[in-house]
Amino acid sequence: MIKVSIIIPVYNVEKYLSKCIGSVVEQTFKNIEILIINDGSTDGSSKIIEYYQNKDSRVLVVNKKNEGVSKARNQGIKMAKGKYIMFVDSDDWIEKDCVETFLEIIEEKKADIVFSQALFRVTKEDIKIDNLFGKNEKTDRVIEKSIEDYVDNIFTKINGTSVCNKIFLSSILKGKGILFKNINEVFSEDGFFNLEYSMLCSKIFCFYKAKYYYLDREGSYTNKERLWEEVIEVSLCSIDKIIHKIPDDKKFVLGYYKHFIYINIENHIRKMTKYKDINEFVNNRFITEIIKYIRFDRLTFYQKIRYLLLKYRFSLGLYGISKIQSIVNNRVEVF
């Protein structure tokens, strides 16, 4: 039986794809299948995929029309034969012992999910480690986390919602029919996926070892922006669709998800320079619903200032901050 299925959705990433697939093919743990879902690529990605398919029998390929990362990943989940499932984005790569490390921990601890609290963030300038739990937590030992601790960390920390630094049980994903929602159904496909999965877990473990290289680049799925009105409305509607399925003792999870929504739309506030736009944002009917669930202790100092101004609908104060921000160093982020 195949132990681990690794799903790689691909769309027009010829510049990065060889490094990605190569890192998976070269894993120290060999009992894997590599499911590459070619989501209608029009560049040289298809040739690279074909090369690896001919080179390694573990590489299985599906060529389909472009429908987005969610449907590509879902295709992979449906095909997967492994006991466990992992995801790698096609412009990222992993350490040689990544699969081996995750597998050893999830089997030793008999967990429903294992995730790394650290990953390598790759930019044009350098490669640095992002610690999702804060700079002071750097223990290598496995830490048992409750459901609340888990959702707290994935929804309040950088890159916490990514599915790419985790290993999942195929039996839960397939048995409960958990799939990625389309981008027009939820704000964050990864976030909502984690939300549904976490509510079915009884054992969750995390560890501090960076095994995943996340390429922070313009044009990637995670860097695409959407209108803030759409973000809020779509997100709340998606919650309404599943709230009846959530046990009463796990409804607290939704609060963390709403905090996650706020942190992302808060980025839009910082970019607004017109009083009319800011005032419209402040008085949006969905904002009142979102800010009820903000984890104030998880905000930075300047996020707290913006939050309080938003909570008390002080549009002029937010406008003042925006004007100062736009003047200083050609809109360099200072708040």
C-alpha positions as CSV (number, residue, x, y, z in Angstrom):
1,M,0.0,0.0,0.0
2,I,1.2,3.5,-0.8
3,K,2.0,5.4,2.3
4,V,1.9,9.1,1.2
5,S,0.2,10.8,-1.7
6,I,1.7,14.1,-2.6
7,I,-0.5,16.4,-4.6
8,I,1.0,19.2,-6.8
9,P,-1.4,21.5,-8.7
10,V,0.4,23.1,-11.7
11,Y,-0.4,26.2,-13.7
12,N,2.2,28.1,-15.8
13,V,5.2,27.8,-13.4
14,E,7.9,26.5,-15.8
15,K,10.5,28.7,-14.1
16,Y,10.0,27.0,-10.8
17,L,8.5,23.6,-11.6
18,S,11.7,21.5,-12.0
19,K,12.9,22.4,-8.6
20,C,9.6,21.6,-7.1
21,I,9.1,18.2,-8.6
22,G,12.7,17.3,-8.3
23,S,12.6,17.9,-4.5
24,V,9.6,15.6,-4.2
25,V,11.1,12.8,-6.4
26,E,14.3,12.9,-4.3
27,Q,12.6,12.3,-1.0
28,T,14.4,9.9,1.4
29,F,11.1,8.1,2.0
30,K,10.3,6.3,-1.3
31,N,6.9,4.8,-0.8
32,I,5.0,7.7,-2.2
33,E,2.9,8.6,-5.2
34,I,3.3,12.1,-6.8
35,L,0.0,13.3,-8.3
36,I,0.6,16.2,-10.6
37,I,-2.6,18.0,-11.7
38,N,-1.8,20.1,-14.8
39,D,-4.5,22.8,-14.6
40,G,-4.4,23.9,-18.2
41,S,-0.8,25.2,-18.4
42,T,0.0,27.1,-21.6
43,D,3.8,27.6,-21.0
44,G,6.5,25.0,-20.8
45,S,5.2,23.3,-17.7
46,S,3.7,20.4,-19.6
47,K,7.1,19.4,-21.0
48,I,8.7,19.5,-17.6
49,I,5.9,17.3,-16.2
50,E,6.2,14.9,-19.1
51,Y,10.0,14.6,-18.4
52,Y,9.4,13.5,-14.8
53,Q,6.5,11.3,-15.7
54,N,8.8,9.3,-18.0
55,K,11.7,9.3,-15.5
56,D,9.8,8.1,-12.4
57,S,6.9,5.6,-12.3
58,R,5.6,7.2,-9.1
59,V,4.6,10.3,-11.0
60,L,1.0,10.3,-12.1
61,V,-0.3,13.1,-14.3
62,V,-3.7,14.5,-15.0
63,N,-4.1,17.2,-17.8
64,K,-7.2,19.2,-17.4
65,K,-8.6,22.6,-18.4
66,N,-7.9,25.5,-16.2
67,E,-10.4,25.7,-13.3
68,G,-8.2,26.9,-10.4
69,V,-6.2,25.4,-7.6
70,S,-9.1,24.1,-5.6
71,K,-10.5,21.9,-8.3
72,A,-6.9,20.7,-9.2
73,R,-6.3,19.7,-5.6
74,N,-9.7,18.0,-5.3
75,Q,-8.8,15.9,-8.4
76,G,-5.7,14.8,-6.6
77,I,-7.6,13.9,-3.4
78,K,-10.0,11.8,-5.4
79,M,-7.1,10.0,-7.1
80,A,-4.9,9.5,-4.0
81,K,-4.3,6.0,-2.8
82,G,-2.0,6.8,0.1
83,K,-2.8,6.5,3.7
84,Y,-1.7,10.0,4.2
85,I,-1.9,13.1,1.9
86,M,0.4,16.1,1.6
87,F,0.3,19.1,-0.6
88,V,3.1,21.0,-2.3
89,D,2.6,24.1,-4.4
90,S,4.3,24.1,-7.8
91,D,6.5,27.1,-7.2
92,D,7.7,25.8,-3.8
93,W,10.0,22.9,-2.8
94,I,10.7,20.7,0.2
95,E,13.7,19.3,2.1
96,K,14.8,15.7,1.2
97,D,13.6,14.3,4.5
98,C,10.3,16.3,4.6
99,V,8.0,13.4,4.0
100,E,10.0,11.1,6.2
101,T,9.9,13.6,9.1
102,F,6.1,14.2,8.9
103,L,5.4,10.5,8.5
104,E,7.4,9.4,11.5
105,I,5.7,11.9,13.7
106,I,2.1,11.2,12.6
107,E,2.6,7.5,13.0
108,E,4.5,7.7,16.3
109,K,2.0,10.0,17.9
110,K,-1.1,8.5,16.2
111,A,-2.3,12.0,15.4
112,D,-5.0,13.1,13.0
113,I,-2.8,15.8,11.6
114,V,0.7,17.0,12.1
115,F,2.0,20.4,11.1
116,S,5.2,22.3,11.3
117,Q,5.2,25.6,13.1
118,A,8.1,26.8,10.9
119,L,8.8,27.1,7.2
120,F,11.4,28.8,5.0
121,R,10.2,32.0,3.4
122,V,12.0,32.6,0.1
123,T,12.2,36.2,-1.3
124,K,14.4,37.9,-3.8
125,E,16.6,39.1,-1.0
126,D,17.0,36.0,1.2
127,I,15.7,32.9,2.8
128,K,14.5,33.1,6.4
129,I,12.5,31.0,8.8
130,D,9.0,32.0,9.6
131,N,8.1,30.8,13.1
132,L,4.3,30.6,13.2
133,F,4.2,30.6,17.0
134,G,6.5,33.5,17.6
135,K,10.3,34.0,17.7
136,N,10.7,32.7,21.2
137,E,9.2,29.2,20.6
138,K,12.0,27.2,18.9
139,T,11.8,23.8,20.5
140,D,12.4,20.8,18.3
141,R,10.2,18.5,20.5
142,V,6.7,17.6,19.4
143,I,4.1,19.6,21.1
144,E,0.6,18.2,21.7
145,K,-2.0,20.8,20.9
146,S,-5.7,21.0,21.6
147,I,-8.2,21.8,18.8
148,E,-8.4,25.4,20.2
149,D,-4.6,25.8,20.3
150,Y,-4.4,24.5,16.7
151,V,-7.1,26.8,15.2
152,D,-5.7,29.7,17.2
153,N,-2.3,29.2,15.6
154,I,-3.4,28.5,12.0
155,F,-5.8,31.5,11.9
156,T,-3.7,34.1,13.8
157,K,-0.2,33.4,12.5
158,I,1.5,34.0,9.2
159,N,1.1,31.1,6.7
160,G,-0.7,29.1,9.4
161,T,-3.6,28.3,7.1
162,S,-1.4,26.9,4.3
163,V,-2.1,23.2,3.7
164,C,1.5,22.8,2.5
165,N,3.2,22.4,5.9
166,K,0.9,19.7,7.1
167,I,0.2,16.0,6.7
168,F,-3.4,14.8,6.6
169,L,-5.2,11.4,7.1
170,S,-6.7,10.3,3.8
171,S,-9.4,8.4,5.8
172,I,-10.7,11.7,7.2
173,L,-10.5,13.6,4.0
174,K,-12.2,10.9,1.9
175,G,-14.4,9.5,4.6
176,K,-15.9,12.9,5.4
177,G,-15.8,14.3,1.9
178,I,-13.6,17.2,2.7
179,L,-12.6,19.1,-0.4
180,F,-11.4,22.5,-1.3
181,K,-14.1,25.1,-1.9
182,N,-13.8,27.3,-5.0
183,I,-12.4,30.8,-4.7
184,N,-15.9,32.3,-5.3
185,E,-17.3,30.3,-2.4
186,V,-14.8,31.2,0.4
187,F,-12.1,33.8,1.1
188,S,-9.3,31.3,1.7
189,E,-9.5,27.8,0.2
190,D,-6.7,26.6,2.5
191,G,-8.2,28.3,5.6
192,F,-11.7,26.9,5.1
193,F,-10.2,23.4,4.3
194,N,-8.3,23.6,7.6
195,L,-11.4,24.8,9.4
196,E,-13.5,21.8,8.3
197,Y,-10.7,19.3,8.9
198,S,-9.8,20.6,12.4
199,M,-13.3,20.0,13.7
200,L,-13.0,16.3,13.0
201,C,-9.7,15.9,14.8
202,S,-9.1,14.5,18.2
203,K,-5.3,14.5,18.2
204,I,-3.2,17.3,16.7
205,F,0.6,17.6,16.9
206,C,3.0,20.3,15.8
207,F,6.8,20.5,15.8
208,Y,9.5,23.1,15.2
209,K,11.4,22.1,12.1
210,A,11.3,24.0,8.8
211,K,11.0,21.5,6.0
212,Y,9.0,23.5,3.4
213,Y,10.3,26.3,1.2
214,Y,7.6,28.9,0.4
215,L,8.4,31.1,-2.5
216,D,7.0,34.6,-1.8
217,R,6.5,36.0,-5.3
218,E,4.1,38.3,-7.2
219,G,1.5,36.4,-9.3
220,S,1.2,33.4,-7.0
221,Y,-2.2,32.2,-5.8
222,T,-1.6,33.5,-2.3
223,N,-0.6,37.0,-3.5
224,K,-3.7,37.6,-5.6
225,E,-5.9,40.4,-4.2
226,R,-9.7,40.6,-4.1
227,L,-12.1,43.3,-3.3
228,W,-12.7,43.7,0.5
229,E,-16.5,43.7,0.1
230,E,-16.3,40.4,-1.7
231,V,-13.9,39.0,0.9
232,I,-16.3,39.7,3.8
233,E,-19.5,38.8,2.1
234,V,-18.3,35.5,0.6
235,S,-16.6,34.5,3.8
236,L,-19.7,35.0,6.0
237,C,-21.9,33.2,3.5
238,S,-19.5,30.3,3.5
239,I,-19.7,30.1,7.3
240,D,-23.5,30.1,7.1
241,K,-23.4,27.0,4.9
242,I,-21.6,24.9,7.4
243,I,-22.6,26.3,10.8
244,H,-25.4,23.8,11.2
245,K,-22.8,20.9,10.8
246,I,-20.6,22.1,13.6
247,P,-21.0,20.6,17.1
248,D,-21.8,23.1,19.8
249,D,-18.5,22.4,21.6
250,K,-16.6,23.4,18.5
251,K,-18.4,26.5,17.4
252,F,-15.6,28.5,18.9
253,V,-13.6,27.6,15.8
254,L,-15.6,30.1,13.8
255,G,-14.4,33.0,15.9
256,Y,-10.8,32.2,14.9
257,Y,-11.8,32.0,11.3
258,K,-13.5,35.4,11.5
259,H,-10.4,36.8,13.1
260,F,-8.5,35.5,10.1
261,I,-10.9,37.2,7.8
262,Y,-10.4,40.5,9.6
263,I,-6.6,40.3,9.5
264,N,-6.8,39.9,5.7
265,I,-9.3,42.7,5.1
266,E,-7.3,44.9,7.4
267,N,-4.7,45.1,4.7
268,H,-7.2,46.9,2.6
269,I,-7.7,49.6,5.2
270,R,-4.0,50.4,5.1
271,K,-4.2,51.0,1.3
272,M,-7.1,53.3,1.3
273,T,-6.4,57.0,0.9
274,K,-9.8,58.5,0.2
275,Y,-12.1,59.5,3.1
276,K,-15.1,58.3,1.1
277,D,-13.7,54.8,0.7
278,I,-12.6,54.6,4.3
279,N,-16.0,55.8,5.6
280,E,-17.8,53.3,3.4
281,F,-15.6,50.5,4.8
282,V,-16.2,51.5,8.4
283,N,-19.9,51.5,8.0
284,N,-20.2,48.3,6.0
285,R,-22.8,46.1,7.6
286,F,-20.5,43.0,7.6
287,I,-17.8,44.8,9.6
288,T,-19.9,44.8,12.7
289,E,-20.2,41.0,12.5
290,I,-16.5,40.4,11.9
291,I,-15.0,42.6,14.7
292,K,-17.0,40.8,17.4
293,Y,-14.5,37.9,17.1
294,I,-11.2,39.7,16.9
295,R,-8.5,38.3,19.1
296,F,-7.2,41.6,20.4
297,D,-4.3,40.0,22.1
298,R,-3.1,38.6,18.7
299,L,-2.9,42.1,17.0
300,T,0.3,44.1,16.7
301,F,0.4,47.6,18.3
302,Y,-0.7,49.4,15.1
303,Q,-3.3,46.8,14.2
304,K,-4.8,47.5,17.7
305,I,-5.0,51.2,16.9
306,R,-6.7,50.6,13.6
307,Y,-9.0,48.0,15.2
308,L,-10.2,50.5,17.9
309,L,-10.7,53.2,15.3
310,L,-12.8,50.8,13.3
311,K,-14.7,49.4,16.2
312,Y,-15.8,52.9,17.2
313,R,-16.3,53.9,13.6
314,F,-13.9,56.8,13.8
315,S,-13.4,57.2,10.0
316,L,-11.5,60.5,10.4
317,G,-8.9,58.8,12.5
318,L,-8.3,56.1,10.0
319,Y,-8.2,58.7,7.3
320,G,-5.5,60.6,9.2
321,I,-3.4,57.5,9.6
322,S,-3.8,56.7,5.9
323,K,-2.7,60.2,4.8
324,I,0.4,60.1,7.0
325,Q,1.2,56.7,5.6
326,S,0.8,57.8,2.0
327,I,3.1,60.8,2.5
328,V,6.0,59.0,4.3
329,N,8.5,57.5,1.8
330,N,6.0,57.1,-1.0
331,R,3.6,54.9,0.9
332,V,6.2,52.8,2.7
333,E,4.4,50.8,5.4
334,V,4.9,52.5,8.7
335,F,1.7,51.6,10.5
